[in-house]
Amino acid sequence: MGYDPLSEDQREVRELVRTLARERIAPRAAEIDETGEFPWDLVEVLREHEIFGLPFEERHGGTGTGTLMLLVAIEEVSKACATTGLVLAVQELGALALKLAGTDEQRERYLPRLASGEWLAAYALTEPGSGSDSAAMRTTARREDDAYVLDGGKRFITNAGVAGVYTVFAKTDPDAGHSGISCFVVEADTPGLEIGRIEPKMGIKGSTTGEVFFNDCRAPAGNLIGEEGEGFKVAMRVLDRSRPGIGAQALGIAQGATDYALEYAKSRETMGKPIVEHELVAAKLADMETKCEAARGLLYRFGLMADEGVDGPELTRASAMAKLYCSDVAMEVTTEAVQILGGYGYMKEYPVERMMRDAKITQIYEGTNEIQRLVIAREMVRANRTSLAPVG
Ligand SMILES: Cc1cc2nc3c(=O)[nH]c(=O)nc-3n(C[C@H](O)[C@H](O)[C@H](O)COP(=O)(O)OP(=O)(O)OC[C@H]3O[C@@H](n4cnc5c(N)ncnc54)[C@H](O)[C@@H]3O)c2cc1C
């Protein structure tokens, strides 16, 4: 066993999740992909073993084990099934606005339900005309007596139709750009919240991705998270902390594909020997393993930083790098895994075909990788670096 940065307690949790992934989750992965059905049975497995509680504080019904532990759990689950790994990642995505900017009352109402997994969470930012450009959103919220009335529609929302609670971003001042956006917590059964089309898609097929409409939807005024106009800041602070969850999903997919390709390469023979003994195949496996390990380094570093309370530009940069690198690695590594299996890699009978399709989304959602590169470059330019060889 190689170097392991986790503490004894963290290793125990990882072992539990690894066992669940191997014994309960992996046997369901191909079927979930085939049917596209949301895996409620696996949600139940995660509930039973208190896995939803990992990123929640004990006072809110969680295990108080922090961000790194959550990332490790998402990675382990995603090695077996990326759809189920996403369930864990989106629980954190949907809970973070409450954790970061919610009132005590809001936290007490929602966080214990999310920590137990009784309710699933969703995060509703994207709209048909606003993905990377969130300020272009058109959903509005206007104050009327003791309520905010929401009108508009969100698109591509993970957990649409299965979430019990939605973190929703809407414009309280439609003319004010970023500073006109506010954040709300909206319960799924609020009259006027309606679920539209659930999208058929390339991968993570068991996860619902759908439209959420607000038609004269009255959320109590007390459901505003933070102050009016602070929504964009909240959205970005949430994504800084949630994005590495997608990195963890990506890394799990990549490591799962590497492990599968290795076993296959040991047993498949051509020209009189296992293909792992052909140097070109061995080199692919070595590169795949090295990329996974490098991605894990960035990801766990982010987890440690978050658990130590690092904030601001340093956290933003580490978050963007972890998400960017893990997801690019996932795409590269799964493509190579398919190659190592040859024709069999292209067949549904083998899991690497699914893993390659699942990997693609990790380069797109929670901020595309182009946007991550912009963020990293912006922080590089902003940082006051001294160079040994000044330019000019
Ligand atoms: C399966 C799935 C699940 C999702 N889940 C959620 C969810 O739960 N909640 C939610 O709010 N959203 C969710 N999304 C939305 C997702 O975050 C967006 O699709 C993503 O941020 C990109 O936005 P867009 O699709 O509008 O693409 P666009 O913003 O239109 O981008 C199109 C292309 O242009 C590039 N681009 C855009 N602007 C720039 C720029 N300034 N510089 C360089 N390149 C640029 C992009 O990188 C991309 O390649 C989900 C999407 C999918 C597919």
The ligand as a Tripos MOL2 file, in Angstrom:
@<TRIPOS>MOLECULE
LIG
   53    58     1     0     0
SMALL
NO_CHARGES

@<TRIPOS>ATOM
      1 C1        -26.2080   17.0320  -17.1650 C.3       1 LIG1
      2 C2        -26.1960   18.4540  -16.7250 C.ar      1 LIG1
      3 C3        -26.4980   18.7750  -15.4060 C.ar      1 LIG1
      4 C4        -26.5120   20.1030  -14.9850 C.ar      1 LIG1
      5 N1        -26.8780   20.4080  -13.6980 N.ar      1 LIG1
      6 C5        -27.0440   21.7260  -13.3410 C.ar      1 LIG1
      7 C6        -27.5720   22.0790  -12.0760 C.ar      1 LIG1
      8 O1        -27.8510   21.2170  -11.2290 O.2       1 LIG1
      9 N2        -27.7830   23.3840  -11.7820 N.ar      1 LIG1
     10 C7        -27.5030   24.3730  -12.6820 C.ar      1 LIG1
     11 O2        -27.7380   25.5340  -12.3700 O.2       1 LIG1
     12 N3        -26.9810   24.0760  -13.9030 N.ar      1 LIG1
     13 C8        -26.7480   22.7730  -14.2490 C.ar      1 LIG1
     14 N4        -26.2510   22.4610  -15.4950 N.ar      1 LIG1
     15 C9        -25.9090   23.5370  -16.4040 C.3       1 LIG1
     16 C10       -24.4090   23.6700  -16.6640 C.3       1 LIG1
     17 O3        -23.7560   24.1530  -15.5140 O.3       1 LIG1
     18 C11       -24.2350   24.5400  -17.9000 C.3       1 LIG1
     19 O4        -24.6880   23.7790  -18.9990 O.3       1 LIG1
     20 C12       -22.8140   24.9950  -18.0970 C.3       1 LIG1
     21 O5        -22.4290   25.8850  -17.0790 O.3       1 LIG1
     22 C13       -22.5930   25.6600  -19.4500 C.3       1 LIG1
     23 O6        -23.5920   26.5650  -19.7560 O.3       1 LIG1
     24 P1        -24.3230   26.4880  -21.1860 P.3       1 LIG1
     25 O7        -24.7410   25.0770  -21.3700 O.co2     1 LIG1
     26 O8        -25.3340   27.5410  -21.2430 O.co2     1 LIG1
     27 O9        -23.1560   26.7650  -22.1980 O.3       1 LIG1
     28 P2        -22.6340   28.2500  -22.7280 P.3       1 LIG1
     29 O10       -22.4500   29.1080  -21.5460 O.co2     1 LIG1
     30 O11       -23.5550   28.6810  -23.7950 O.co2     1 LIG1
     31 O12       -21.2550   27.8440  -23.3390 O.3       1 LIG1
     32 C14       -21.1030   27.2380  -24.6320 C.3       1 LIG1
     33 C15       -19.6260   27.0470  -24.9100 C.3       1 LIG1
     34 O13       -18.9760   28.3260  -24.9160 O.3       1 LIG1
     35 C16       -17.9250   28.3450  -23.9790 C.3       1 LIG1
     36 N5        -17.8720   29.6800  -23.3710 N.ar      1 LIG1
     37 C17       -18.8980   30.3970  -22.8460 C.ar      1 LIG1
     38 N6        -18.4690   31.5720  -22.3880 N.ar      1 LIG1
     39 C18       -17.1280   31.6000  -22.6080 C.ar      1 LIG1
     40 C19       -16.0930   32.5420  -22.3330 C.ar      1 LIG1
     41 N7        -16.3520   33.6970  -21.7050 N.pl3     1 LIG1
     42 N8        -14.8330   32.2370  -22.7110 N.ar      1 LIG1
     43 C20       -14.5510   31.0420  -23.2990 C.ar      1 LIG1
     44 N9        -15.4780   30.1090  -23.5780 N.ar      1 LIG1
     45 C21       -16.7440   30.3860  -23.2330 C.ar      1 LIG1
     46 C22       -18.2920   27.3010  -22.9530 C.3       1 LIG1
     47 O14       -17.1490   26.8290  -22.2280 O.3       1 LIG1
     48 C23       -18.9110   26.2300  -23.8390 C.3       1 LIG1
     49 O15       -17.8800   25.4490  -24.4200 O.3       1 LIG1
     50 C24       -26.1880   21.1350  -15.9160 C.ar      1 LIG1
     51 C25       -25.8720   20.8000  -17.2360 C.ar      1 LIG1
     52 C26       -25.8790   19.4960  -17.6520 C.ar      1 LIG1
     53 C27       -25.5590   19.1940  -19.0870 C.3       1 LIG1
@<TRIPOS>BOND
     1     1     2 1
     2     2     3 ar
     3     2    52 ar
     4     3     4 ar
     5     4     5 ar
     6     4    50 ar
     7     5     6 ar
     8     6     7 ar
     9     6    13 1
    10     7     8 2
    11     7     9 ar
    12     9    10 ar
    13    10    11 2
    14    10    12 ar
    15    12    13 ar
    16    13    14 ar
    17    14    15 1
    18    14    50 ar
    19    15    16 1
    20    16    17 1
    21    16    18 1
    22    18    19 1
    23    18    20 1
    24    20    21 1
    25    20    22 1
    26    22    23 1
    27    23    24 1
    28    24    25 2
    29    24    26 1
    30    24    27 1
    31    27    28 1
    32    28    29 2
    33    28    30 1
    34    28    31 1
    35    31    32 1
    36    32    33 1
    37    33    34 1
    38    33    48 1
    39    34    35 1
    40    35    36 1
    41    35    46 1
    42    36    37 ar
    43    36    45 ar
    44    37    38 ar
    45    38    39 ar
    46    39    40 ar
    47    39    45 ar
    48    40    41 1
    49    40    42 ar
    50    42    43 ar
    51    43    44 ar
    52    44    45 ar
    53    46    47 1
    54    46    48 1
    55    48    49 1
    56    50    51 ar
    57    51    52 ar
    58    52    53 1
@<TRIPOS>SUBSTRUCTURE
     1 LIG1         1 GROUP 0 **** ****
